[in-house]
Amino acid sequence: FNEMTDKLKESMDALQAVEKSRKQLIAGVTHDLRTPLTTIKGYTEGLRDGIANTPEKQHEYLQTIYYSALDMQRLLDELLNVSNLETGKIELNFQPCNLYEYLTEYMSEASYLLEKKGVEFSFDASNFDKETAVMLDPDRFLRVLSNLMTNSIKYSSKIRKPKITISLQSYEKSVIITVKDNGIGISKENLPHIFETFFRADQARTRVSNGSGLGLSVCKEIIELHHGKIWAKSTEGEETSIIISLPKITQED
């Protein structure tokens, strides 16, 4: 009877967690769609009522409407991605991949764009077996790296030059990938929640283009589909490290 009671309590706790997550999801979607919808409505009314009475103003109003619509599309695409990943509707295309070669190629492609943004970018594989292979979906994992880079740039410090370092470490059964930046960091209160859907540290943010709160949630889903783990360490005002653990291919595999 006690065992049955405990299981019932666990089931109730799980249901409450799902309900809380559902409410947060609805609140997040509502919050993030309201701003671009309000903008589109207001500027459309301005065109209808003749407030934009010159070609220049009309062009400006149309551009604002267009970019607000893009914000909405971006949010809905991200939401669909999260939903498909969570429900298993997206099948990953796994293949054996030399992780050192994969990241070296990514570095060569990303470094040029990051340097244009004034970001110092480095790669440390000094403690890594360069023959190590993992099972990867290269395109999906690229999405993870892209999301992490975007976050590092978005939350860079205004008082020092942005710096991002990707480092690799090899262990007996796993590899560790660390993406470290010297940005504004994350508070202790927010750190446990950053991989939750729609979570954002800046609750006052209103533009979807500044981040939907879905980027790290997508990363978490993709990494877990790789049978890996992802977590974060951060010192507020100094740095943040996102750490990814992936199982490596052994001789037995």
C-alpha positions in Angstrom: 0.0 0.0 0.0 2.9 2.4 0.9 4.6 1.6 -2.4 1.4 2.2 -4.3 0.9 5.5 -2.5 4.5 6.6 -3.4 3.9 5.7 -7.0 0.7 7.7 -7.0 2.5 10.7 -5.5 5.2 10.4 -8.2 2.6 10.3 -10.9 0.8 13.3 -9.5 4.1 15.2 -9.2 4.9 14.4 -12.9 1.4 15.5 -14.0 1.8 18.8 -12.1 5.2 19.3 -13.7 3.7 18.7 -17.2 0.9 21.1 -16.5 3.3 23.8 -15.2 5.4 23.3 -18.4 2.3 23.6 -20.6 1.2 26.8 -18.9 4.7 28.3 -19.2 4.7 27.3 -22.9 1.4 29.0 -23.5 2.5 32.1 -21.6 5.8 32.2 -23.6 4.1 31.9 -27.0 1.5 34.5 -26.0 4.1 36.9 -24.7 6.4 36.6 -27.8 3.6 36.8 -30.4 1.9 39.8 -28.8 4.6 42.3 -29.6 5.0 41.6 -33.3 1.2 41.3 -33.7 0.7 44.7 -32.0 3.3 46.2 -34.2 1.7 44.8 -37.4 -1.7 46.0 -36.3 -0.5 49.5 -35.4 1.5 50.1 -38.6 -1.3 48.6 -40.8 -3.7 51.0 -39.2 -1.3 53.8 -39.9 -1.2 52.9 -43.6 -5.0 52.5 -43.7 -5.7 55.9 -42.0 -3.2 57.7 -44.2 -0.7 58.6 -41.4 2.1 57.4 -43.7 1.4 60.0 -46.3 4.7 59.9 -48.2 6.4 57.1 -50.2 9.3 57.2 -47.7 7.0 56.8 -44.7 5.0 54.1 -46.4 8.2 52.2 -47.2 9.3 52.5 -43.6 5.9 51.2 -42.3 5.9 48.3 -44.7 9.5 47.3 -43.7 8.4 47.3 -40.0 5.4 45.1 -40.8 7.6 42.8 -42.8 10.3 42.4 -40.1 7.6 41.8 -37.4 6.1 39.1 -39.6 9.6 37.5 -39.9 9.9 37.6 -36.1 6.6 35.7 -35.8 7.7 33.1 -38.4 11.1 32.6 -36.7 9.3 32.0 -33.4 6.8 29.5 -34.8 9.6 27.7 -36.7 11.6 27.4 -33.5 8.5 26.2 -31.6 7.8 23.6 -34.3 11.4 22.4 -34.1 11.2 21.9 -30.3 7.8 20.1 -30.7 9.1 17.7 -33.4 12.3 17.0 -31.4 10.4 16.3 -28.2 7.8 14.0 -29.9 10.4 12.1 -32.0 9.1 13.3 -35.3 12.6 14.4 -36.4 14.9 11.5 -37.1 18.5 12.2 -36.8 20.9 11.1 -39.6 23.7 9.6 -37.5 27.1 8.8 -38.9 30.6 8.1 -37.5 32.4 11.4 -37.3 36.0 12.4 -36.4 35.1 15.1 -33.9 38.5 16.9 -34.2 38.2 17.2 -37.9 34.5 18.2 -37.7 35.2 21.1 -35.3 38.4 22.2 -37.1 36.3 22.6 -40.3 33.6 24.4 -38.3 36.2 26.7 -36.8 37.6 27.6 -40.2 34.1 28.6 -41.4 32.9 30.4 -38.3 36.1 32.3 -37.5 35.8 34.7 -40.4 32.3 35.7 -39.5 33.1 36.0 -35.8 36.2 38.1 -36.5 34.0 40.5 -38.5 31.9 40.9 -35.4 35.0 41.7 -33.3 35.0 38.3 -31.5 38.3 36.6 -30.6 37.8 32.9 -31.4 40.1 30.0 -30.4 40.2 26.2 -30.4 42.0 24.1 -27.7 42.4 20.3 -28.4 45.7 19.9 -26.6 44.1 17.3 -24.2 42.3 15.4 -26.9 42.9 12.2 -28.9 42.6 13.5 -32.5 41.4 10.1 -33.8 38.4 10.0 -31.5 35.1 9.4 -33.3 31.5 10.0 -32.2 28.1 9.3 -33.7 26.8 12.6 -35.0 24.1 14.1 -37.1 26.4 16.8 -38.6 23.6 19.2 -39.6 21.8 19.0 -36.3 25.0 19.3 -34.2 25.9 22.4 -36.3 22.6 23.9 -35.1 23.8 23.4 -31.5 27.1 25.1 -32.2 25.3 27.9 -34.0 22.9 28.5 -31.1 25.7 28.5 -28.6 27.7 31.0 -30.6 24.7 33.3 -31.1 24.1 33.3 -27.3 27.7 34.1 -26.5 27.7 37.0 -28.9 24.3 38.3 -27.7 25.4 38.3 -24.1 28.9 39.5 -24.5 30.3 42.1 -22.1 30.4 45.8 -23.2 33.6 46.4 -21.1 35.9 43.9 -22.8 36.5 42.3 -26.2 34.3 39.3 -26.7 36.2 36.0 -26.6 34.9 32.5 -27.3 36.9 29.3 -26.8 35.9 25.8 -27.9 37.9 23.1 -26.1 37.9 19.3 -26.4 38.8 16.7 -23.8 38.8 12.9 -24.2 37.9 10.4 -21.6 37.6 6.6 -21.6 34.0 6.4 -22.8 33.1 10.0 -23.6 34.3 13.3 -25.0 33.7 16.7 -23.5 33.1 19.8 -25.6 33.2 23.1 -23.8 32.1 26.4 -25.3 33.3 29.2 -23.1 32.8 32.9 -23.4 33.8 36.0 -21.3 30.4 37.6 -21.4 28.0 38.9 -18.7 27.5 35.5 -17.2 24.3 34.0 -15.7 23.0 34.5 -12.1 22.8 31.6 -9.7 19.0 31.9 -9.7 18.7 31.7 -13.5 21.4 29.1 -14.2 19.3 26.0 -13.4 16.5 27.1 -15.8 18.4 28.2 -19.0 17.6 25.0 -20.9 13.8 25.3 -20.2 11.5 26.1 -23.1 10.9 29.9 -23.4 13.1 30.7 -20.4 15.0 34.0 -20.7 16.9 35.8 -18.0 15.7 39.2 -19.3 12.0 39.0 -18.7 11.6 42.6 -20.0 12.8 41.6 -23.5 10.0 42.3 -26.0 11.5 41.6 -29.5 11.5 38.0 -30.7 14.5 38.9 -32.9 16.5 39.3 -29.6 15.9 35.7 -28.8 12.9 33.4 -28.5 14.0 31.6 -25.4 14.0 28.4 -27.4 17.7 28.2 -28.5 19.1 26.3 -25.6 16.0 24.2 -25.3 16.6 23.0 -28.9 20.3 22.3 -28.0 19.2 20.2 -25.1 16.8 18.1 -27.2 19.4 17.6 -29.9 22.2 16.6 -27.5 19.9 14.1 -25.6 19.0 12.5 -29.0 22.7 12.0 -29.4 22.6 10.1 -26.0 24.6 13.0 -24.5 24.2 15.5 -21.8 24.5 19.3 -21.7 24.9 21.6 -18.8 26.3 25.1 -17.9 28.7 26.7 -15.5 28.8 30.5 -15.1 30.1 33.3 -13.0 27.9 36.3 -13.2 29.7 39.3 -14.7 32.6 37.2 -15.9 32.1 34.1 -18.0 29.8 31.2 -19.0 30.7 27.7 -20.1 28.3 25.4 -21.9 29.5 21.8 -21.5 28.5 18.9 -23.8 29.2 15.2 -23.1 29.0 12.7 -25.9 29.6 9.0 -25.9 32.6 8.1 -28.1 32.8 5.2 -30.5 35.0 2.5 -28.9 36.8 -0.5 -30.6 33.9 -2.7 -29.2 31.3 -0.5 -31.0 
